[in-house]
Amino acid sequence: MGTNFRFALPFLLLSLAQPRLQGQTETLQKSTGTVKTFTLDQAINFAEANYPAIRAAQERISAARGGVTLAHTQYLPRADAAWQSNRATRNNIFGLTFPNSVLSPISGPVLATSSDPSVWGSAAGLLFSWEPFDFGYRRAMVDAARLGQRVVAAESGITRLDVEVAAANTFMTLLAAQQRVKAAAADVERRQVFSKSVHVLVDNQLRPGADASRANAELARARTELIRAEQAQRVSRARLSDALGIAGTPVEIEAGGLLQLPPSDDLTAQPVSTHPVAVAEQARVNEVRARQQFLERSYFPKFNFQSTIFGRGSGANTDGTVAGGLNGLGLERANWAAGLTVTFPAFDFFSLRARKEIEKSNERAESARYDQTLQDLTGQLEEARAALEGARRVAENTPVELQAARDTEAQVRARYQAGLATLSDVAEAQSLLVQAETDDALARLAVWNNLAEVAAAQGDLQPFIQLVQSKTQGGP
């Protein structure tokens, strides 16, 4: 069972996000209660402790553990007790009937005549049964149940990793949305200042009126981009609260050290065989092998030591007369018995052989899926490492891009004031600047994203969480 742990880059998600929430954040806070604030590691730990899917997985582990306990009870002896009282006729006849659930058995001699009167009858007894040895049958049953528990536990690990990855992904997506809002707000502020200066020039007939209209259009477009960024931020916040298992609760985040570049050291390499998906698949292979062992131990004689004590009473006499009153309700005759019963399902050989072949095929299929899982996980890990390397190189280049964009915007604006550049030149430079600011902020987050992706591909986010905590505690 393959699971794709790829992290979508936040700026790609933001570019595709559509408005889903209405109203201001203040209104949302008033309607839903206290705002919860999380750092990245706190968000992951909170989701792990509270997300419903993890609680469900834990209960499945408890149920599987109960299955192992149930399998162990097969070692215990069995004691069955019964009591019955009845009122019936006592007409008997010689002959045989096959075992069935319709005709009621009757004991006693055959009488010469048949009569309608009924009598009381009663019976009570206790049967003790114990299988002293079983050629490993019950042990194989317990082993199969225990390996089934390991499968459930491994699948729980997959669920836990999925929840952790979702929490980390949505957290960094919200952080990226906030950075985009910050860049869009700065762009609006710059264009407002520039628009006022353009209007002054136009009013003094130093620039054509078209420049004022163009400046207004550029400012309106920047405001539209800011609105879209704010909408995407609210959508991301709602997705984070859902990923944390508290959908509808307003949440805020603290960036910590995520706005700075992470250390250049990569995460400690771990073999893909320790990934929860690989562990779960290997557990399924072992479970199928345990079922084969169980079938191997099924074709043996079964020995049961049995002992019984029972009593019966009847209001019918052997001479055909009946005893009146409550005669027959008491246990008038008692018996006991002890012995060893041996049963052997001779013709089960054919069905067991067919079931063994089925399980052998299942084992080969699960082994092939395990090999495929290792292949997929290895491929995902290599892709994640390659993406991380590329993200680091991009993050090293975006400061150069940002500084150049700032210099260009300042120079073009000054040239415009001197009448040496057009308003279109300024608008293009300002667009380049806001793009560079966004790229620079998201480039650092992309490195953290890809680090998380590498950790997810290795099947354990804890090294990534420790890296985040060390960066937060150590500061920029």
Secondary structure, 3 states (H helix, E strand, C coil): CCCCCCCCCHHHHHHHCCCCCCCCHHHHHHHHCCCEEECHHHHHHHHHHHCHHHHHHHHHHHHHHHHHHHHHHHHCCEEEEEEEEEEECCCCCCCCCCCCCCCCCCCCCCCCCCCCCCEEEEEEEEEEEECCCCCCHHHHHHHHHHHHHHHHHHHHHHHHHHHHHHHHHHHHHHHHHHHHHHHHHHHHHHHHHHHHHHHHHHHCCCCCHHHHHHHHHHHHHHHHHHHHHHHHHHHHHHHHHHHCCCCCCCEEECCCCCCCCCCCCCCCCCCHHHCHHHHHHHHHHHHHHHHHHHHHCCCCCEEEEEEEEEEEEECECCCCCECCCCCCCCCCEEEEEEEEEEECCCCHHHHHHHHHHHHHHHHHHHHHHHHHHHHHHHHHHHHHHHHHHHHHHHHHHHHHHHHHHHHHHHHHHHHHHCCCCCHHHHHHHHHHHHHHHHHHHHHHHHHHHHHHHHHHHHCCCHHHHHHHHHHHHHCC
